[in-house]
Amino acid sequence: FYINGFDVTNIRNFTSYAELPFDAISQTQVKTGGYGVEYGRSLGGVVSIVTKRGTNEWKGGGAVYWQPEELRSDGKNVLSREPDEPGVYYQFREKDTEGFLSYNIYGGGPIIKDKLFVYGLVEGRNDTTNDFGLNISSKEKSNRPNGLLKVDWIITDKHQLEFTGITTKKEVKATDYTNAVPYSTSNDGAGRVS
């Protein structure tokens, strides 16, 4: 995984460290073979993202992305097929909930025409999930903002200096509950925040 030519691969699980807001992406390339030496230590494939940048014209905007829980279909419960576990669910998802809200504002333009450009984006989030099980349930909330700042300095026709700053740190407030009754569909037991 590359962002603006910089390797952002998590070497522990070979996924991306950074999750950019959609409105910060200008181009995406997926390479499955025959790629150049700039992707030196890649195994099997490369996802390369180029972020947006400022131009000679000031432009800006905003966006809201909302996935409300009310418009999602209910999950399906799956009973265990083990003969010694009658009435026990292998998967209990009927009352699980997920709601996602993302909103951002972005803009960019010239600081010095034809020489120095800036682009920035700030994204706010409000994501919630609620998972229920046999004896426990959990509620998670995440609302830490993300951002991107990109500065490009065209020194000469053949030389360019670029700064890209990204913050995509995710903080999740989780509360685990011990259910008062089996397969409770509300967070009715004692809660522990983590």
N, C-alpha and C positions, 0 to 999 in steps of 0.2 A: 504494500500500500504506500503510495507516494502522494504528497501534496506539494505542488510547485517544485517538483524534482527532489524533494526531501523525503527520505525514507521514514515513515511513521508506523512501521510494522511492529506489533507487539511480539517479541521473540519467544514469549512463553506459550502463546496459543496461535500465533501467526494470523491474527486479525488486526484490524486497524486500531491504533490508540485514540485517534481523534475522530469525532463524529461531527462533521461540518453541517451547519444549517444549509438547507437546500438552496436558498437564495444567495449564498456565498460562492456557489459553484458556477464556473463558466464553461468548462469542458471536462468530460470524463472519457478516458480511454481504458479499454480492457484488452490486454495483450496476453495471448495464450501460448505463444511460441515465436521464435524468430526475432526477438527484441534485442536492442542494442546493449552495449556494455554499460551504459548508464544505469541499467537495472541489474548490475553485477551478480549479487548473491541470491537472486530470485529462484524459487523452485516452483515450477508448474504454471505460474501466471502472475500478472501484474495488473493492479488497478491504479491508474494514475489520474489524479484530479488536478485541474488548474483552477485557481480561484479567480474571481472577478477582480478587475483593477480599474483605477481611475482613468479617464480619458480627457481630451481637451474641452469637453462639455460637462458642466455640472449636471448630474442626474441623481435622483433619489427616489425612495418609495418605501412601502411597507407591505406586510402580508400577515394574514392570520390563517392558521391551519387548525381545524377543530375536529376531533373524532369523539363525539359524545357517546357516553355509555348507553344512553336511551335509544340510540339507533342501531346498536349491536344486537345480534341474535344471542340467545342464551346458549351456554355451552352444554354439552351432552354428558350425562352421567353414564358410567360404565360399571356394571356389577361384576364382582369377582367371580370367576368360574371355579374357584377352589371349593370342593365339596364341604370342607370343614369351616368355611367362612360364609354361611348363608346371610344375605342381607347386607354384606359389606361391599362397599364400592371400591373398585380398582381405581377409578377416576371419579372425583366429585367436583364437577365444574358448573353445575346449573346456575348457581348464584354468584359465581366469580364476576367481578366487574373490572373494567379498564376504561379510563377516560384520559384523552390527551389533548392538550391545548398548547400551541406554539404561536408566538407573535413576534414580529421583528420589524426593525426600521433600518434602512441602509441608505448610503449615499457615497458619492465620489466625484472627483473632478481634478482640475489642475491647480497646483499651488503656484507653479511657474509654467506657463504655457509651453508645450513641446519639450519640457525638461523634467519637471517634478510633479508627480501625481499621487493622490491618496484615495483610498477606498476603505470604508468601514461599515460594519454591521453589528448590531446588538440584538440578541434573541432572548426573549423571556419564555419560560416554560411553566406549565402547571400540569403535571402528570400524576395520576392516582391509580392504584390498583388495590383490589381487595380479593384475597384468595381464601377459600374455605376448605377444610379437611375433616377427617374423622373427629379428632380431639382438639385441633388447633385451627386458628385462622390468623391471617396477617394482613395488615393494611400498610401500604407504602405511599409516600408522597415525595415528589421531587420537583423543586422549583428554582434551582440555581440558574442564573442567566449565563448564556454563552456569548462569545464575541469574536470578531476578526478585524484586524487592522492591517492594511497593506499599503506600503509606500514604495513607489518606483522612481528612481532617478536615472534618467537617460544622460549619461556623461558624454558619450559621443555616439556616432552611428553604430559602432562596434562594441561599445561598452555600456553595461547597464548594472546598476546596483539596486537590489531589491530587499525589502524587509517585510516579512510576513509574521504577524503575531496572532496566535490563536489561543483562546481559552475555551476548553470544552470539558472542564472538570464537572463530574456529576456527583451530587450529594443526595442520598436517599434517606429520608426519615422513615424508619420501619417500626411498627408496633406489632408484637406477637401476642396473641390472646390464647388462653386456655379455655376451650369451650365449656359452658355449663352443662350442655347436653350433646350427645353425639350428632354429628352433621348439622350443627347449628348454622343458620344462615344470617346471623348477625354477630357482631363482635361483642358478645355478652359476658365473656369470662374475664379473668384478671389479665391485664395488659402489661407488657414489658417493652419499653422503648429501647431501640438500638440504633 
